[in-house]
């Protein structure tokens, strides 16, 4: 009986630990909160996250997708008009902003037809111009794209807002970079859509 009581206490403690530790995730040393508030105060939850790798061994950044509620269907997420966030936490010792934007531009081109690209092309140039002023992103830097339905896509680097780009279609184009049919990284796409196998819980 004493053994059973001890076992029950241990199991209770373990379950309590699980409950307490599901409030954040860690990937490659990057801590990701399970819930965050947008600049407008809306609560978003971590839908999924993973590592963006190049050539299978070069880890560039941790990408995380936050939504009002967890979803696994990419097209449903893209077409949802609500607030969203994509965050990139740099893992590389040095990631040139121009290389990052080139990769994002290529992914946009791969996922949109020419007519769709023409609609966002001017705004993509605005993004490219802003990023060209950044230079190098060091390990630990963060690039955040916050979509707010009333104002557009707020782009921040290391917590400082750099640019706001209007239009729901622009953020939809951005989302397709990571969760479109031809994403920048297939493994990251799967993880952003909710496969928690890509990170360990505290």
NUMARLO-301322 format. One record per residue (C-alpha): x, y, z; residue in one letter. Coordinates in steps of 0.25 Angstrom, whole numbers, plus 5000, padded with zeros to 4 digits. Layout:
XYZa ...
# end
This chain:
500050005000x 501150095004x 501850064990x 500550094983x 500450234990x 501850264987x 501650224972x 500350314972x 501050434977x 502150414967x 501150404956x 500450524961x 501750604962x 502050564948x 500750604942x 500850734949x 502250754943x 501650724929x 500550824932x 501450934936x 502450914925x 501550914913x 501551064914x 502751084906x 503651014896x 505051004893x 505750984879x 507250994878x 507351074891x 506251174886x 505051184896x 503751204889x 502551244898x 501251164896x 500451294896x 500751434892x 500051564891x 500051644878x 500351794878x 498851814878x 498751724890x 498151604883x 498551464889x 499151374879x 499651224882x 500851154876x 500351074865x 501651004862x 503151034860x 504450974855x 505850994849x 506051054835x 507250984830x 508150994818x 508850884811x 508350794823x 509450834832x 509450994832x 508351044843x 507951174839x 506751214848x 505651154857x 504351194850x 503051204858x 501551224854x 500551284864x 499051284861x 497751314869x 497551164870x 498251044866x 498050994851x 498750884843x 498150924829x 499051024821x 498051084812x 497051104824x 498151174831x 498551264819x 497151304816x 496751334830x 496651484832x 497051484846x 498351534853x 499551444851x 501051444854x 502251384848x 503551394856x 504951364851x 506051344862x 507451344856x 508351224859x 509451254849x 510651334854x 510351424843x 509151434833x 509251534823x 507951614822x 508051614806x 508151464806x 506951444815x 506151534806x 506651464793x 506151334799x 504851394803x 504651454789x 504951324782x 503951254791x 502851354788x 503151344773x 503051194774x 501651194781x 500951304773x 500551314758x 501051444751x 499751514752x 499851494767x 501251544768x 500951664760x 499951704771x 500951704782x 502251734775x 502351874779x 502151844793x 503251734792x 504151844787x 503851924800x 504151804808x 505451774801x 505951924802x 505651924817x 506451794819x 507551844810x 507851944821x 507951844832x 509251774827x 509651654835x 508751584845x 509551524857x 509151394865x 508051434874x 507451534865x 505951524863x 505151564851x 503651574853x 502451584843x 501151624851x 499951634843x 498851724848x 497551724840x 497351874842x 498751924838x 499451814831x 500851744833x 501751804844x 503151764842x 504051774854x 505551744856x 506051714870x 504751774875x 504851904867x 503751924857x 504351954843x 503251954833x 501751934832x 501251884819x 499751894816x 498851784810x 498351644814x 498851584801x 500351624804x 500351544817x 499651434810x 500851434801x 501751434812x 501151314819x 501251234806x 502751254808x 502751154820x 501351074818x 501051084803x 501150974794x 502551004790x 503151054803x 504551094806x 504750974815x 503850854815x 504150804829x 503950944835x 502550944828x 502150814834x 502550864848x 501951004846x 500650934843x 500650864857x 501550744857x 502250764871x 503250664868x 504150774864x 504350834878x 504550784893x 503650834904x 504250884917x 
# end
